[in-house]
């Protein structure tokens, strides 16, 4: 799980290659866990020391901003792995069904030989 998370950060600005389904979901899970831990710790500390509430309430926002581009790059690479353009992510903007179609694409098997490059 940690290796997939590291790959997400190392390839944070790589929008061209591919990411396997396993690496995508492990990095996604690790990102959720890290976000939860950061939010919990910052909330706990700001509850104990009210004077630090402003500083510690800003840290989860910083993490969210820091992970935005690497997560987007990983999602685009996942779309490449299922032989779809990165623009396919915009399908999630369709009300009610868009996110379901995107989830199906995330869960689809890899396409071995296509135009999108190598798997990372």
Buried (B, 14 or more C-beta within 10 A) or exposed (E): EEEBBEBBEEBBEBBEBBBBBEBBBBBBEBBEEEBEEBBEEBBEBBEEEEEEBEEBEEBBEEBBEEBEEBBBBBBBBBBBBBBBEBEBBEBBEEEEEBEEEBEEBBEBEBBEEEEBEEBB
